[in-house]
Amino acid sequence: MFKTWMTFAFNAARLQREAQTVVALRMMKFARGGKAAEREAQRMVAEKGLALAEAASTLATGGSMQKVVRRVQSRVSSNKRRLSR
């Protein structure tokens, strides 16, 4: 049980760190302005709604928080790769 909680805590902390990187990358894009910044803002809002719905659905159907964190981590990683180019 302890190992499960430690793994979850580690994954959540890693997610938090990577999410902060994505926030910083997005803020830099917003600061540049223009159409790219507008598209990023729209994409961000849409992603947040989708992530909330997906997390609620996963938990409502008996899924675990670990599954939710893994899925969010996957999306955050792909955003980081996309924004870092």
PDB file of N, CA, C and O in Angstrom:
ATOM      1  N   MET A   1       0.822  -1.198   0.000  1.00  0.00           N
ATOM      2  CA  MET A   1       0.000   0.000   0.000  1.00  0.00           C
ATOM      3  C   MET A   1       0.865   1.260   0.000  1.00  0.00           C
ATOM      4  O   MET A   1       0.586   2.218  -0.722  1.00  0.00           O
ATOM      5  N   PHE A   2       1.927   1.245   0.827  1.00  0.00           N
ATOM      6  CA  PHE A   2       2.810   2.404   0.912  1.00  0.00           C
ATOM      7  C   PHE A   2       3.478   2.682  -0.430  1.00  0.00           C
ATOM      8  O   PHE A   2       3.584   3.831  -0.858  1.00  0.00           O
ATOM      9  N   LYS A   3       3.929   1.608  -1.090  1.00  0.00           N
ATOM     10  CA  LYS A   3       4.587   1.770  -2.389  1.00  0.00           C
ATOM     11  C   LYS A   3       3.626   2.376  -3.408  1.00  0.00           C
ATOM     12  O   LYS A   3       4.027   3.219  -4.210  1.00  0.00           O
ATOM     13  N   THR A   4       2.377   1.963  -3.384  1.00  0.00           N
ATOM     14  CA  THR A   4       1.379   2.502  -4.303  1.00  0.00           C
ATOM     15  C   THR A   4       1.211   3.999  -4.094  1.00  0.00           C
ATOM     16  O   THR A   4       1.175   4.764  -5.058  1.00  0.00           O
ATOM     17  N   TRP A   5       1.107   4.420  -2.835  1.00  0.00           N
ATOM     18  CA  TRP A   5       0.944   5.839  -2.538  1.00  0.00           C
ATOM     19  C   TRP A   5       2.189   6.633  -2.902  1.00  0.00           C
ATOM     20  O   TRP A   5       2.083   7.758  -3.390  1.00  0.00           O
ATOM     21  N   MET A   6       3.350   6.069  -2.674  1.00  0.00           N
ATOM     22  CA  MET A   6       4.595   6.772  -3.019  1.00  0.00           C
ATOM     23  C   MET A   6       4.728   6.930  -4.532  1.00  0.00           C
ATOM     24  O   MET A   6       5.163   7.975  -5.016  1.00  0.00           O
ATOM     25  N   THR A   7       4.357   5.900  -5.268  1.00  0.00           N
ATOM     26  CA  THR A   7       4.392   5.978  -6.727  1.00  0.00           C
ATOM     27  C   THR A   7       3.420   7.049  -7.217  1.00  0.00           C
ATOM     28  O   THR A   7       3.756   7.852  -8.087  1.00  0.00           O
ATOM     29  N   PHE A   8       2.222   7.055  -6.655  1.00  0.00           N
ATOM     30  CA  PHE A   8       1.234   8.065  -7.020  1.00  0.00           C
ATOM     31  C   PHE A   8       1.749   9.471  -6.702  1.00  0.00           C
ATOM     32  O   PHE A   8       1.633  10.378  -7.525  1.00  0.00           O
ATOM     33  N   ALA A   9       2.315   9.646  -5.513  1.00  0.00           N
ATOM     34  CA  ALA A   9       2.827  10.953  -5.108  1.00  0.00           C
ATOM     35  C   ALA A   9       3.953  11.407  -6.031  1.00  0.00           C
ATOM     36  O   ALA A   9       4.010  12.575  -6.414  1.00  0.00           O
ATOM     37  N   PHE A  10       4.840  10.494  -6.384  1.00  0.00           N
ATOM     38  CA  PHE A  10       5.940  10.828  -7.292  1.00  0.00           C
ATOM     39  C   PHE A  10       5.404  11.238  -8.663  1.00  0.00           C
ATOM     40  O   PHE A  10       5.843  12.238  -9.231  1.00  0.00           O
ATOM     41  N   ASN A  11       4.465  10.473  -9.185  1.00  0.00           N
ATOM     42  CA  ASN A  11       3.887  10.789 -10.498  1.00  0.00           C
ATOM     43  C   ASN A  11       3.143  12.118 -10.476  1.00  0.00           C
ATOM     44  O   ASN A  11       3.219  12.889 -11.433  1.00  0.00           O
ATOM     45  N   ALA A  12       2.428  12.386  -9.395  1.00  0.00           N
ATOM     46  CA  ALA A  12       1.707  13.660  -9.275  1.00  0.00           C
ATOM     47  C   ALA A  12       2.693  14.831  -9.190  1.00  0.00           C
ATOM     48  O   ALA A  12       2.454  15.884  -9.781  1.00  0.00           O
ATOM     49  N   ALA A  13       3.797  14.652  -8.462  1.00  0.00           N
ATOM     50  CA  ALA A  13       4.803  15.714  -8.352  1.00  0.00           C
ATOM     51  C   ALA A  13       5.472  15.960  -9.700  1.00  0.00           C
ATOM     52  O   ALA A  13       5.722  17.106 -10.074  1.00  0.00           O
ATOM     53  N   ARG A  14       5.760  14.893 -10.422  1.00  0.00           N
ATOM     54  CA  ARG A  14       6.357  15.034 -11.750  1.00  0.00           C
ATOM     55  C   ARG A  14       5.392  15.750 -12.695  1.00  0.00           C
ATOM     56  O   ARG A  14       5.802  16.600 -13.486  1.00  0.00           O
ATOM     57  N   LEU A  15       4.128  15.404 -12.608  1.00  0.00           N
ATOM     58  CA  LEU A  15       3.105  16.067 -13.416  1.00  0.00           C
ATOM     59  C   LEU A  15       3.051  17.559 -13.095  1.00  0.00           C
ATOM     60  O   LEU A  15       2.971  18.387 -14.002  1.00  0.00           O
ATOM     61  N   GLN A  16       3.095  17.897 -11.828  1.00  0.00           N
ATOM     62  CA  GLN A  16       3.044  19.299 -11.404  1.00  0.00           C
ATOM     63  C   GLN A  16       4.210  20.078 -11.987  1.00  0.00           C
ATOM     64  O   GLN A  16       4.030  21.199 -12.463  1.00  0.00           O
ATOM     65  N   ARG A  17       5.389  19.504 -11.957  1.00  0.00           N
ATOM     66  CA  ARG A  17       6.580  20.186 -12.477  1.00  0.00           C
ATOM     67  C   ARG A  17       6.468  20.398 -13.983  1.00  0.00           C
ATOM     68  O   ARG A  17       6.745  21.487 -14.486  1.00  0.00           O
ATOM     69  N   GLU A  18       6.068  19.365 -14.687  1.00  0.00           N
ATOM     70  CA  GLU A  18       5.958  19.480 -16.136  1.00  0.00           C
ATOM     71  C   GLU A  18       4.825  20.434 -16.531  1.00  0.00           C
ATOM     72  O   GLU A  18       4.936  21.156 -17.521  1.00  0.00           O
ATOM     73  N   ALA A  19       3.745  20.433 -15.759  1.00  0.00           N
ATOM     74  CA  ALA A  19       2.638  21.345 -16.037  1.00  0.00           C
ATOM     75  C   ALA A  19       3.085  22.799 -15.875  1.00  0.00           C
ATOM     76  O   ALA A  19       2.663  23.661 -16.646  1.00  0.00           O
ATOM     77  N   GLN A  20       3.926  23.076 -14.891  1.00  0.00           N
ATOM     78  CA  GLN A  20       4.436  24.438 -14.709  1.00  0.00           C
ATOM     79  C   GLN A  20       5.302  24.864 -15.892  1.00  0.00           C
ATOM     80  O   GLN A  20       5.305  26.035 -16.272  1.00  0.00           O
ATOM     81  N   THR A  21       6.033  23.916 -16.471  1.00  0.00           N
ATOM     82  CA  THR A  21       6.824  24.210 -17.662  1.00  0.00           C
ATOM     83  C   THR A  21       5.915  24.577 -18.824  1.00  0.00           C
ATOM     84  O   THR A  21       6.192  25.519 -19.566  1.00  0.00           O
ATOM     85  N   VAL A  22       4.823  23.827 -18.979  1.00  0.00           N
ATOM     86  CA  VAL A  22       3.867  24.117 -20.055  1.00  0.00           C
ATOM     87  C   VAL A  22       3.229  25.487 -19.841  1.00  0.00           C
ATOM     88  O   VAL A  22       3.033  26.234 -20.799  1.00  0.00           O
ATOM     89  N   VAL A  23       2.907  25.819 -18.605  1.00  0.00           N
ATOM     90  CA  VAL A  23       2.337  27.138 -18.309  1.00  0.00           C
ATOM     91  C   VAL A  23       3.323  28.230 -18.732  1.00  0.00           C
ATOM     92  O   VAL A  23       2.929  29.215 -19.356  1.00  0.00           O
ATOM     93  N   ALA A  24       4.592  28.058 -18.396  1.00  0.00           N
ATOM     94  CA  ALA A  24       5.605  29.060 -18.757  1.00  0.00           C
ATOM     95  C   ALA A  24       5.736  29.187 -20.274  1.00  0.00           C
ATOM     96  O   ALA A  24       5.830  30.295 -20.802  1.00  0.00           O
ATOM     97  N   LEU A  25       5.741  28.049 -20.974  1.00  0.00           N
ATOM     98  CA  LEU A  25       5.839  28.078 -22.435  1.00  0.00           C
ATOM     99  C   LEU A  25       4.623  28.775 -23.052  1.00  0.00           C
ATOM    100  O   LEU A  25       4.749  29.540 -24.008  1.00  0.00           O
ATOM    101  N   ARG A  26       3.452  28.500 -22.491  1.00  0.00           N
ATOM    102  CA  ARG A  26       2.243  29.154 -23.011  1.00  0.00           C
ATOM    103  C   ARG A  26       2.266  30.652 -22.740  1.00  0.00           C
ATOM    104  O   ARG A  26       1.861  31.439 -23.596  1.00  0.00           O
ATOM    105  N   MET A  27       2.727  31.049 -21.582  1.00  0.00           N
ATOM    106  CA  MET A  27       2.790  32.479 -21.257  1.00  0.00           C
ATOM    107  C   MET A  27       3.723  33.202 -22.215  1.00  0.00           C
ATOM    108  O   MET A  27       3.448  34.333 -22.615  1.00  0.00           O
ATOM    109  N   MET A  28       4.830  32.553 -22.589  1.00  0.00           N
ATOM    110  CA  MET A  28       5.747  33.177 -23.554  1.00  0.00           C
ATOM    111  C   MET A  28       5.062  33.329 -24.910  1.00  0.00           C
ATOM    112  O   MET A  28       5.232  34.338 -25.595  1.00  0.00           O
ATOM    113  N   LYS A  29       4.289  32.318 -25.285  1.00  0.00           N
ATOM    114  CA  LYS A  29       3.573  32.394 -26.560  1.00  0.00           C
ATOM    115  C   LYS A  29       2.529  33.505 -26.509  1.00  0.00           C
ATOM    116  O   LYS A  29       2.374  34.253 -27.474  1.00  0.00           O
ATOM    117  N   PHE A  30       1.818  33.619 -25.402  1.00  0.00           N
ATOM    118  CA  PHE A  30       0.818  34.681 -25.257  1.00  0.00           C
ATOM    119  C   PHE A  30       1.481  36.059 -25.306  1.00  0.00           C
ATOM    120  O   PHE A  30       0.933  36.999 -25.882  1.00  0.00           O
ATOM    121  N   ALA A  31       2.651  36.169 -24.704  1.00  0.00           N
ATOM    122  CA  ALA A  31       3.354  37.456 -24.674  1.00  0.00           C
ATOM    123  C   ALA A  31       3.743  37.917 -26.074  1.00  0.00           C
ATOM    124  O   ALA A  31       3.802  39.118 -26.339  1.00  0.00           O
ATOM    125  N   ARG A  32       4.009  36.966 -26.975  1.00  0.00           N
ATOM    126  CA  ARG A  32       4.342  37.326 -28.353  1.00  0.00           C
ATOM    127  C   ARG A  32       3.113  37.834 -29.104  1.00  0.00           C
ATOM    128  O   ARG A  32       3.233  38.606 -30.056  1.00  0.00           O
ATOM    129  N   GLY A  33       1.930  37.397 -28.670  1.00  0.00           N
ATOM    130  CA  GLY A  33       0.692  37.855 -29.292  1.00  0.00           C
ATOM    131  C   GLY A  33       0.461  37.259 -30.668  1.00  0.00           C
ATOM    132  O   GLY A  33       1.148  36.326 -31.083  1.00  0.00           O
ATOM    133  N   GLY A  34      -0.510  37.812 -31.363  1.00  0.00           N
ATOM    134  CA  GLY A  34      -0.810  37.383 -32.721  1.00  0.00           C
ATOM    135  C   GLY A  34      -1.784  36.219 -32.782  1.00  0.00           C
ATOM    136  O   GLY A  34      -2.349  35.790 -31.776  1.00  0.00           O
ATOM    137  N   LYS A  35      -1.957  35.723 -34.007  1.00  0.00           N
ATOM    138  CA  LYS A  35      -2.897  34.628 -34.257  1.00  0.00           C
ATOM    139  C   LYS A  35      -2.470  33.350 -33.534  1.00  0.00           C
ATOM    140  O   LYS A  35      -3.318  32.603 -33.047  1.00  0.00           O
ATOM    141  N   ALA A  36      -1.169  33.097 -33.461  1.00  0.00           N
ATOM    142  CA  ALA A  36      -0.692  31.886 -32.787  1.00  0.00           C
ATOM    143  C   ALA A  36      -1.086  31.897 -31.312  1.00  0.00           C
ATOM    144  O   ALA A  36      -1.448  30.862 -30.753  1.00  0.00           O
ATOM    145  N   ALA A  37      -1.014  33.064 -30.690  1.00  0.00           N
ATOM    146  CA  ALA A  37      -1.400  33.180 -29.283  1.00  0.00           C
ATOM    147  C   ALA A  37      -2.903  32.970 -29.110  1.00  0.00           C
ATOM    148  O   ALA A  37      -3.341  32.334 -28.152  1.00  0.00           O
ATOM    149  N   GLU A  38      -3.684  33.508 -30.039  1.00  0.00           N
ATOM    150  CA  GLU A  38      -5.141  33.311 -29.985  1.00  0.00           C
ATOM    151  C   GLU A  38      -5.491  31.832 -30.107  1.00  0.00           C
ATOM    152  O   GLU A  38      -6.307  31.311 -29.346  1.00  0.00           O
ATOM    153  N   ARG A  39      -4.860  31.159 -31.080  1.00  0.00           N
ATOM    154  CA  ARG A  39      -5.128  29.726 -31.267  1.00  0.00           C
ATOM    155  C   ARG A  39      -4.729  28.921 -30.034  1.00  0.00           C
ATOM    156  O   ARG A  39      -5.426  27.987 -29.639  1.00  0.00           O
ATOM    157  N   GLU A  40      -3.607  29.293 -29.434  1.00  0.00           N
ATOM    158  CA  GLU A  40      -3.151  28.574 -28.241  1.00  0.00           C
ATOM    159  C   GLU A  40      -4.129  28.770 -27.091  1.00  0.00           C
ATOM    160  O   GLU A  40      -4.419  27.826 -26.357  1.00  0.00           O
ATOM    161  N   ALA A  41      -4.636  29.980 -26.928  1.00  0.00           N
ATOM    162  CA  ALA A  41      -5.606  30.244 -25.861  1.00  0.00           C
ATOM    163  C   ALA A  41      -6.879  29.424 -26.078  1.00  0.00           C
ATOM    164  O   ALA A  41      -7.417  28.846 -25.133  1.00  0.00           O
ATOM    165  N   GLN A  42      -7.354  29.377 -27.309  1.00  0.00           N
ATOM    166  CA  GLN A  42      -8.552  28.586 -27.608  1.00  0.00           C
ATOM    167  C   GLN A  42      -8.298  27.103 -27.376  1.00  0.00           C
ATOM    168  O   GLN A  42      -9.137  26.393 -26.821  1.00  0.00           O
ATOM    169  N   ARG A  43      -7.130  26.651 -27.809  1.00  0.00           N
ATOM    170  CA  ARG A  43      -6.772  25.240 -27.617  1.00  0.00           C
ATOM    171  C   ARG A  43      -6.700  24.903 -26.126  1.00  0.00           C
ATOM    172  O   ARG A  43      -7.174  23.852 -25.696  1.00  0.00           O
ATOM    173  N   MET A  44      -6.106  25.801 -25.347  1.00  0.00           N
ATOM    174  CA  MET A  44      -5.952  25.568 -23.917  1.00  0.00           C
ATOM    175  C   MET A  44      -7.314  25.428 -23.234  1.00  0.00           C
ATOM    176  O   MET A  44      -7.515  24.517 -22.431  1.00  0.00           O
ATOM    177  N   VAL A  45      -8.233  26.315 -23.547  1.00  0.00           N
ATOM    178  CA  VAL A  45      -9.566  26.267 -22.930  1.00  0.00           C
ATOM    179  C   VAL A  45     -10.283  24.972 -23.309  1.00  0.00           C
ATOM    180  O   VAL A  45     -10.899  24.323 -22.463  1.00  0.00           O
ATOM    181  N   ALA A  46     -10.198  24.608 -24.576  1.00  0.00           N
ATOM    182  CA  ALA A  46     -10.843  23.365 -25.028  1.00  0.00           C
ATOM    183  C   ALA A  46     -10.230  22.147 -24.341  1.00  0.00           C
ATOM    184  O   ALA A  46     -10.948  21.229 -23.945  1.00  0.00           O
ATOM    185  N   GLU A  47      -8.907  22.136 -24.198  1.00  0.00           N
ATOM    186  CA  GLU A  47      -8.229  21.011 -23.545  1.00  0.00           C
ATOM    187  C   GLU A  47      -8.646  20.884 -22.081  1.00  0.00           C
ATOM    188  O   GLU A  47      -8.821  19.777 -21.570  1.00  0.00           O
ATOM    189  N   LYS A  48      -8.803  22.014 -21.419  1.00  0.00           N
ATOM    190  CA  LYS A  48      -9.187  21.977 -19.994  1.00  0.00           C
ATOM    191  C   LYS A  48     -10.563  21.346 -19.830  1.00  0.00           C
ATOM    192  O   LYS A  48     -10.765  20.513 -18.946  1.00  0.00           O
ATOM    193  N   GLY A  49     -11.499  21.737 -20.670  1.00  0.00           N
ATOM    194  CA  GLY A  49     -12.842  21.159 -20.599  1.00  0.00           C
ATOM    195  C   GLY A  49     -12.834  19.681 -20.893  1.00  0.00           C
ATOM    196  O   GLY A  49     -13.496  18.902 -20.207  1.00  0.00           O
ATOM    197  N   LEU A  50     -12.089  19.287 -21.911  1.00  0.00           N
ATOM    198  CA  LEU A  50     -11.991  17.871 -22.274  1.00  0.00           C
ATOM    199  C   LEU A  50     -11.339  17.064 -21.157  1.00  0.00           C
ATOM    200  O   LEU A  50     -11.794  15.966 -20.834  1.00  0.00           O
ATOM    201  N   ALA A  51     -10.276  17.604 -20.569  1.00  0.00           N
ATOM    202  CA  ALA A  51      -9.584  16.896 -19.486  1.00  0.00           C
ATOM    203  C   ALA A  51     -10.495  16.707 -18.272  1.00  0.00           C
ATOM    204  O   ALA A  51     -10.493  15.645 -17.650  1.00  0.00           O
ATOM    205  N   LEU A  52     -11.267  17.735 -17.939  1.00  0.00           N
ATOM    206  CA  LEU A  52     -12.194  17.627 -16.812  1.00  0.00           C
ATOM    207  C   LEU A  52     -13.248  16.558 -17.076  1.00  0.00           C
ATOM    208  O   LEU A  52     -13.526  15.727 -16.212  1.00  0.00           O
ATOM    209  N   ALA A  53     -13.831  16.581 -18.266  1.00  0.00           N
ATOM    210  CA  ALA A  53     -14.861  15.595 -18.613  1.00  0.00           C
ATOM    211  C   ALA A  53     -14.288  14.183 -18.604  1.00  0.00           C
ATOM    212  O   ALA A  53     -14.922  13.249 -18.112  1.00  0.00           O
ATOM    213  N   GLU A  54     -13.089  14.036 -19.151  1.00  0.00           N
ATOM    214  CA  GLU A  54     -12.463  12.716 -19.191  1.00  0.00           C
ATOM    215  C   GLU A  54     -12.138  12.201 -17.788  1.00  0.00           C
ATOM    216  O   GLU A  54     -12.347  11.024 -17.494  1.00  0.00           O
ATOM    217  N   ALA A  55     -11.631  13.071 -16.931  1.00  0.00           N
ATOM    218  CA  ALA A  55     -11.307  12.672 -15.562  1.00  0.00           C
ATOM    219  C   ALA A  55     -12.574  12.280 -14.803  1.00  0.00           C
ATOM    220  O   ALA A  55     -12.594  11.268 -14.102  1.00  0.00           O
ATOM    221  N   ALA A  56     -13.617  13.073 -14.943  1.00  0.00           N
ATOM    222  CA  ALA A  56     -14.880  12.760 -14.269  1.00  0.00           C
ATOM    223  C   ALA A  56     -15.447  11.439 -14.762  1.00  0.00           C
ATOM    224  O   ALA A  56     -15.944  10.633 -13.976  1.00  0.00           O
ATOM    225  N   SER A  57     -15.371  11.227 -16.054  1.00  0.00           N
ATOM    226  CA  SER A  57     -15.874   9.981 -16.635  1.00  0.00           C
ATOM    227  C   SER A  57     -15.081   8.776 -16.133  1.00  0.00           C
ATOM    228  O   SER A  57     -15.656   7.743 -15.789  1.00  0.00           O
ATOM    229  N   THR A  58     -13.773   8.916 -16.094  1.00  0.00           N
ATOM    230  CA  THR A  58     -12.914   7.827 -15.612  1.00  0.00           C
ATOM    231  C   THR A  58     -13.249   7.476 -14.170  1.00  0.00           C
ATOM    232  O   THR A  58     -13.392   6.302 -13.826  1.00  0.00           O
ATOM    233  N   LEU A  59     -13.372   8.491 -13.333  1.00  0.00           N
ATOM    234  CA  LEU A  59     -13.660   8.239 -11.916  1.00  0.00           C
ATOM    235  C   LEU A  59     -15.078   7.719 -11.715  1.00  0.00           C
ATOM    236  O   LEU A  59     -15.311   6.878 -10.847  1.00  0.00           O
ATOM    237  N   ALA A  60     -16.022   8.209 -12.505  1.00  0.00           N
ATOM    238  CA  ALA A  60     -17.417   7.777 -12.367  1.00  0.00           C
ATOM    239  C   ALA A  60     -17.607   6.320 -12.774  1.00  0.00           C
ATOM    240  O   ALA A  60     -18.510   5.644 -12.282  1.00  0.00           O
ATOM    241  N   THR A  61     -16.753   5.842 -13.673  1.00  0.00           N
ATOM    242  CA  THR A  61     -16.880   4.455 -14.126  1.00  0.00           C
ATOM    243  C   THR A  61     -15.950   3.515 -13.374  1.00  0.00           C
ATOM    244  O   THR A  61     -15.712   2.391 -13.815  1.00  0.00           O
ATOM    245  N   GLY A  62     -15.426   3.968 -12.245  1.00  0.00           N
ATOM    246  CA  GLY A  62     -14.622   3.097 -11.393  1.00  0.00           C
ATOM    247  C   GLY A  62     -13.130   3.148 -11.649  1.00  0.00           C
ATOM    248  O   GLY A  62     -12.384   2.352 -11.079  1.00  0.00           O
ATOM    249  N   GLY A  63     -12.675   4.063 -12.492  1.00  0.00           N
ATOM    250  CA  GLY A  63     -11.246   4.207 -12.748  1.00  0.00           C
ATOM    251  C   GLY A  63     -10.544   4.824 -11.553  1.00  0.00           C
ATOM    252  O   GLY A  63     -11.180   5.368 -10.651  1.00  0.00           O
ATOM    253  N   SER A  64      -9.253   4.734 -11.563  1.00  0.00           N
ATOM    254  CA  SER A  64      -8.473   5.237 -10.431  1.00  0.00           C
ATOM    255  C   SER A  64      -7.886   6.614 -10.721  1.00  0.00           C
ATOM    256  O   SER A  64      -7.794   7.038 -11.873  1.00  0.00           O
ATOM    257  N   MET A  65      -7.497   7.294  -9.667  1.00  0.00           N
ATOM    258  CA  MET A  65      -6.812   8.573  -9.812  1.00  0.00           C
ATOM    259  C   MET A  65      -5.477   8.375 -10.512  1.00  0.00           C
ATOM    260  O   MET A  65      -5.012   9.263 -11.227  1.00  0.00           O
ATOM    261  N   GLN A  66      -4.861   7.225 -10.314  1.00  0.00           N
ATOM    262  CA  GLN A  66      -3.593   6.948 -10.990  1.00  0.00           C
ATOM    263  C   GLN A  66      -3.781   6.955 -12.503  1.00  0.00           C
ATOM    264  O   GLN A  66      -2.929   7.454 -13.238  1.00  0.00           O
ATOM    265  N   LYS A  67      -4.890   6.403 -12.960  1.00  0.00           N
ATOM    266  CA  LYS A  67      -5.184   6.399 -14.390  1.00  0.00           C
ATOM    267  C   LYS A  67      -5.397   7.821 -14.888  1.00  0.00           C
ATOM    268  O   LYS A  67      -4.930   8.179 -15.969  1.00  0.00           O
ATOM    269  N   VAL A  68      -6.094   8.623 -14.112  1.00  0.00           N
ATOM    270  CA  VAL A  68      -6.333  10.022 -14.481  1.00  0.00           C
ATOM    271  C   VAL A  68      -5.010  10.769 -14.575  1.00  0.00           C
ATOM    272  O   VAL A  68      -4.771  11.494 -15.541  1.00  0.00           O
ATOM    273  N   VAL A  69      -4.147  10.594 -13.573  1.00  0.00           N
ATOM    274  CA  VAL A  69      -2.853  11.284 -13.564  1.00  0.00           C
ATOM    275  C   VAL A  69      -2.012  10.851 -14.761  1.00  0.00           C
ATOM    276  O   VAL A  69      -1.376  11.689 -15.400  1.00  0.00           O
ATOM    277  N   ARG A  70      -1.998   9.558 -15.073  1.00  0.00           N
ATOM    278  CA  ARG A  70      -1.231   9.072 -16.232  1.00  0.00           C
ATOM    279  C   ARG A  70      -1.723   9.708 -17.531  1.00  0.00           C
ATOM    280  O   ARG A  70      -0.920  10.106 -18.375  1.00  0.00           O
ATOM    281  N   ARG A  71      -3.035   9.801 -17.687  1.00  0.00           N
ATOM    282  CA  ARG A  71      -3.601  10.374 -18.913  1.00  0.00           C
ATOM    283  C   ARG A  71      -3.297  11.871 -19.011  1.00  0.00           C
ATOM    284  O   ARG A  71      -2.948  12.370 -20.080  1.00  0.00           O
ATOM    285  N   VAL A  72      -3.429  12.570 -17.906  1.00  0.00           N
ATOM    286  CA  VAL A  72      -3.108  13.999 -17.908  1.00  0.00           C
ATOM    287  C   VAL A  72      -1.615  14.189 -18.175  1.00  0.00           C
ATOM    288  O   VAL A  72      -1.225  15.098 -18.908  1.00  0.00           O
ATOM    289  N   GLN A  73      -0.783  13.335 -17.583  1.00  0.00           N
ATOM    290  CA  GLN A  73       0.663  13.415 -17.798  1.00  0.00           C
ATOM    291  C   GLN A  73       0.999  13.262 -19.279  1.00  0.00           C
ATOM    292  O   GLN A  73       1.866  13.959 -19.807  1.00  0.00           O
ATOM    293  N   SER A  74       0.310  12.353 -19.931  1.00  0.00           N
ATOM    294  CA  SER A  74       0.524  12.137 -21.360  1.00  0.00           C
ATOM    295  C   SER A  74       0.202  13.397 -22.163  1.00  0.00           C
ATOM    296  O   SER A  74       0.952  13.781 -23.061  1.00  0.00           O
ATOM    297  N   ARG A  75      -0.907  14.025 -21.833  1.00  0.00           N
ATOM    298  CA  ARG A  75      -1.297  15.253 -22.543  1.00  0.00           C
ATOM    299  C   ARG A  75      -0.351  16.408 -22.254  1.00  0.00           C
ATOM    300  O   ARG A  75      -0.015  17.182 -23.151  1.00  0.00           O
ATOM    301  N   VAL A  76       0.072  16.524 -21.016  1.00  0.00           N
ATOM    302  CA  VAL A  76       1.004  17.594 -20.649  1.00  0.00           C
ATOM    303  C   VAL A  76       2.328  17.395 -21.383  1.00  0.00           C
ATOM    304  O   VAL A  76       2.917  18.357 -21.874  1.00  0.00           O
ATOM    305  N   SER A  77       2.791  16.159 -21.459  1.00  0.00           N
ATOM    306  CA  SER A  77       4.048  15.879 -22.163  1.00  0.00           C
ATOM    307  C   SER A  77       3.953  16.241 -23.644  1.00  0.00           C
ATOM    308  O   SER A  77       4.887  16.805 -24.214  1.00  0.00           O
ATOM    309  N   SER A  78       2.828  15.915 -24.256  1.00  0.00           N
ATOM    310  CA  SER A  78       2.690  16.252 -25.678  1.00  0.00           C
ATOM    311  C   SER A  78       2.589  17.764 -25.873  1.00  0.00           C
ATOM    312  O   SER A  78       3.100  18.288 -26.862  1.00  0.00           O
ATOM    313  N   ASN A  79       1.943  18.471 -24.955  1.00  0.00           N
ATOM    314  CA  ASN A  79       1.906  19.939 -25.035  1.00  0.00           C
ATOM    315  C   ASN A  79       3.307  20.523 -24.884  1.00  0.00           C
ATOM    316  O   ASN A  79       3.672  21.461 -25.592  1.00  0.00           O
ATOM    317  N   LYS A  80       4.080  19.977 -23.972  1.00  0.00           N
ATOM    318  CA  LYS A  80       5.441  20.458 -23.756  1.00  0.00           C
ATOM    319  C   LYS A  80       6.279  20.273 -25.018  1.00  0.00           C
ATOM    320  O   LYS A  80       7.010  21.178 -25.422  1.00  0.00           O
ATOM    321  N   ARG A  81       6.171  19.107 -25.634  1.00  0.00           N
ATOM    322  CA  ARG A  81       6.911  18.857 -26.877  1.00  0.00           C
ATOM    323  C   ARG A  81       6.470  19.832 -27.970  1.00  0.00           C
ATOM    324  O   ARG A  81       7.305  20.404 -28.671  1.00  0.00           O
ATOM    325  N   ARG A  82       5.181  20.013 -28.109  1.00  0.00           N
ATOM    326  CA  ARG A  82       4.648  20.893 -29.150  1.00  0.00           C
ATOM    327  C   ARG A  82       5.073  22.335 -28.937  1.00  0.00           C
ATOM    328  O   ARG A  82       5.462  23.012 -29.889  1.00  0.00           O
ATOM    329  N   LEU A  83       5.006  22.812 -27.709  1.00  0.00           N
ATOM    330  CA  LEU A  83       5.335  24.210 -27.424  1.00  0.00           C
ATOM    331  C   LEU A  83       6.830  24.469 -27.400  1.00  0.00           C
ATOM    332  O   LEU A  83       7.256  25.616 -27.543  1.00  0.00           O
ATOM    333  N   SER A  84       7.632  23.438 -27.223  1.00  0.00           N
ATOM    334  CA  SER A  84       9.093  23.614 -27.149  1.00  0.00           C
ATOM    335  C   SER A  84       9.754  23.709 -28.510  1.00  0.00           C
ATOM    336  O   SER A  84      10.929  24.062 -28.607  1.00  0.00           O
ATOM    337  N   ARG A  85       9.018  23.401 -29.551  1.00  0.00           N
ATOM    338  CA  ARG A  85       9.627  23.457 -30.904  1.00  0.00           C
ATOM    339  C   ARG A  85      10.007  24.830 -31.295  1.00  0.00           C
ATOM    340  O   ARG A  85      10.524  25.039 -32.393  1.00  0.00           O
TER     341      ARG A  85
END
